[in-house]
């Protein structure tokens, strides 16, 4: 589902203008990232060899058993960042058809009546291409968001655990999970917001644009550069509660599954069993995520579809009941599946590079100096 240029260094970029803009900062980013990593580490060498700003991580077999990634090191956070890119970028792009129907049902519930009717109307008016409208900004936006969501979560979780001390962390882990995930999502959404704005406009305004390359300039011409971030507050309102629930619920559900459902401790489970727990816990967390973040999701969709609208305008038009319920069943299916797959992909990547799966682990230890 993702363009070949995201994983094949020889493939031409489908977004040449955007690629030139990204590459203009890639050298500085590469220097900054490499300076954060030990220069004799495998990851630092792989990063510098990647070319074009691409980060290439070695598998556990490539590194060898004697050179594991040290927890909470620069290499660890880089691995988590790449895992987050894959986790969010792949899954959100894969469910673009569901997202198209969801967004349109939120904007025009009279025309798009339910899931089946929504797909039928979309295909009738736009063909099969109609159900994948907006996949470009989806892939780019949620890959950027995934990098911040997962990479920064691991950083902030460790930072806050050190800040409050072992005793507090042991007794109030969930507080640390909530604070770490909220902090991570705050920054992740700043990167996501411009792409989300273009995505919603492409998906809900037939004929506006084909995708990211022509959609971004048209959006800027209509709303100005600042308009790309006009939905940042409701986006935070949607994504921060969602992510807090996603991480805190997941971490606690993993512990509960190993304690009450899985008949043996995590340490005695093989990697496939551990990844199964990750997916199950992620799906359960996703259902709760959908419910708590749905009103803000409706706000984001309407704000980006209606030029000049404010949050008050949207609430007055929809009413509070519709704000909380319109499109909710489809979003529960979409977000539950998304969240389960995201945790499965993220933990699978961590296992691939030799790291343990997330959750049911001892408290982060302070780095020795």
Phi, psi and omega in degrees: 000332180274148176299147185300333182295343180284338182230351180244111184294343181268349184279142177288147179285137175282351180237071186301320181295315180293323180297320179297321179294318179294318181294337179295338178251359187292323181296316178296321179295319180297317179297316181295316182293318181293330179289340179277345184254151174299128186290345178264006181279154178298319182296319179298318179295317179296321180299313182292334180274349188296322180079142175063022180079008181277137180262120182244119183259138177281149174283171180299323181290328178292323180283328185091154185296330187280355182233063179289158175287128180284130179300138177066020173269172175301323179295322178298312182293325177295319178297318179295325178295314179295319176301321178293321177301311180295316184301307184277320181298312182293314186290316180295323178293321182295328182260022177307317179303317177297321181294321178300312181294318180299310182298318181290326177291331176286324182281318185222079183292340178289320182280319183254092187262092177086177186291306184298314179295323179298316177295318182298315180295317181297316181290321180297321184273328185237003183070189180296331177296334182296330183276354176243018176301135176086013181292330181296302177297333176296311182298313181291312184297314184279341170292316177297315180297319181298324178300314180286319184301309185274315181297314180287331176299314180298323179292310183291327178299315178293318182298312182290326177297318176294323185293318185273342179093162186297318183297313179296315181299318181298322184270335185226052181304320185299326177299319179293318178299317181294316180293317181295317181289322178296317179297317181296316184291328177306312181283323181298323183288334176297323176285327182285323194308313180299321181287325177295320179298314179293319180302309182297319180295317179295320185284330187251357179235088181305133179087353181295311181195162178276331183183213186287318188298314178268337182287321181298310178298322180294320180296316179296322178296325181279315190250348187081166180299320180298334180296337178296335181249016181293337180265014186294322182293308175295332176295316173300320180296331177276311191279324182293311174299321178302311184289323175301315177293320183300314184276315182293315179295319179298309183302316181286327178292322176301314178300315181295320180296316178292330183279320189246340187247306181289129187282009179210158181297160180303320183298336181265355178274144175282175186295324179295317178296319179296320179291328175297320176295320179300316180294315181298314179296322179295320180293316178300314178298324182297324178298315178294322179302316183299318184293312186287336185256000188293317179304317179292330177296318175299319179299314181299314182298315182290319181298319182283342179269336185250114181295129175078002182286151174248169178299322178298320178299316182295315181297319179296323181287316186276323189084156186293322182297313179295326179300323183271340189240336185296121179079007185294315181303315180296322182290326177298315178298313184295310185287323176300312178296315180303310186293320176299314179294322181298314179293325177296314180293315182300310180290328176296320178293319177300318177296320180302321181267007173095015180261158176285158175292165185279144173093159179056036182246160176295163182300143177304134180265143177294140180294139178277145181246000000 
